[in-house]
Amino acid sequence: MFNEGEVKSKDPDYIFCPAPHRKQILHLFTKHFCQHPLLPEQTGTHTAEEIRKNAVSKIYNFCYARKVQWPLWARSASPRISRLRTTMTVENFWKQLKHDFLHHLLRPHLDHLV
């Protein structure tokens, strides 16, 4: 699925996320996905806001340190997209998912939810 104006690369060797980064990114996403204010960690418990800020900061720094891929990964790197509006697409997706598809399901099965 592409946004308006986006096209599939004609380069058969094009890779959005190179293989050496995939395991590290998956590890970060998994760690951040499993964090919760009620689950203590080695550094103690954290508020939801601290968890969110830490997760965003770590992913941002990981991507920014790999500047060759940075323009592909970061929508905020584009001068045409406001940095304040870069999460609108994701927020809209979750809003539609919750209100249009999941509102009538009480405790959906994980495979159905995914």
C-alpha positions in Angstrom: 0.0 0.0 0.0 1.4 3.4 -1.0 0.4 7.0 -0.2 -0.5 9.3 -3.0 2.6 10.1 -5.1 4.6 7.1 -3.7 5.6 4.4 -6.1 7.4 1.1 -5.7 11.2 1.3 -6.3 12.2 0.0 -9.7 15.6 -1.0 -8.3 15.4 -4.7 -7.5 18.2 -4.3 -4.9 16.3 -1.6 -3.0 15.9 -2.5 0.7 14.0 -0.2 3.1 15.6 -1.6 6.2 18.9 -3.4 5.7 19.2 -6.8 7.3 21.9 -5.8 10.0 19.3 -3.4 11.5 16.3 -5.6 11.6 17.2 -7.6 14.7 18.1 -4.5 16.6 14.8 -2.7 15.6 12.7 -5.8 16.4 14.4 -6.0 19.9 13.6 -2.3 20.5 10.0 -2.7 19.4 9.5 -5.8 21.5 11.0 -4.2 24.6 8.9 -1.1 24.2 5.7 -3.1 23.4 6.1 -5.1 26.7 6.6 -2.1 29.0 3.8 -1.1 31.3 3.6 1.3 34.4 2.6 -1.7 36.6 5.5 -3.9 35.5 8.7 -3.1 37.3 12.0 -3.1 35.6 15.6 -3.1 36.8 15.6 0.7 37.0 12.3 0.7 38.9 8.8 1.5 37.7 8.0 4.2 35.2 5.0 6.3 34.4 3.3 5.8 31.0 4.6 9.2 29.9 8.2 8.2 30.8 7.8 4.9 29.0 6.5 6.7 25.9 9.2 9.3 25.9 12.0 6.7 26.4 10.6 4.5 23.6 10.3 7.3 21.1 13.7 8.7 22.1 15.5 5.3 21.6 13.9 4.6 18.2 14.6 8.2 17.1 18.3 8.0 18.1 18.7 4.6 16.6 17.4 5.8 13.2 19.2 9.1 13.3 22.5 7.4 14.0 22.2 5.6 10.7 21.9 8.7 8.5 22.1 7.0 5.2 18.6 5.5 5.8 17.4 8.5 7.8 15.4 10.2 5.0 13.6 6.9 4.3 12.7 6.2 7.9 11.8 9.7 9.2 8.8 11.5 7.8 9.9 14.5 9.9 13.1 14.7 7.8 11.0 15.9 4.9 10.7 19.8 4.6 7.2 19.3 3.1 5.7 17.6 6.1 5.2 19.5 9.4 7.0 17.8 12.3 3.9 18.4 14.4 1.7 16.4 12.1 3.8 13.3 11.5 1.8 11.1 13.9 -1.5 12.1 12.4 -1.5 9.1 10.0 -0.8 6.6 12.8 -3.3 8.2 15.2 -6.0 8.2 12.5 -5.3 4.5 11.7 -5.7 3.5 15.4 -8.8 5.6 15.8 -10.5 4.0 12.8 -9.4 0.5 13.9 -10.8 1.0 17.4 -14.0 2.8 16.5 -14.9 1.2 13.2 -13.8 -2.4 13.7 -13.2 -3.3 17.3 -16.0 -1.4 19.1 -18.4 -4.3 18.8 -15.9 -7.0 20.0 -15.6 -7.8 23.6 -12.2 -9.4 24.3 -11.4 -10.4 20.7 -9.1 -13.3 20.1 -5.5 -12.2 19.5 -5.4 -13.6 16.0 -8.6 -11.7 15.1 -7.3 -8.5 16.6 -4.0 -8.7 14.8 
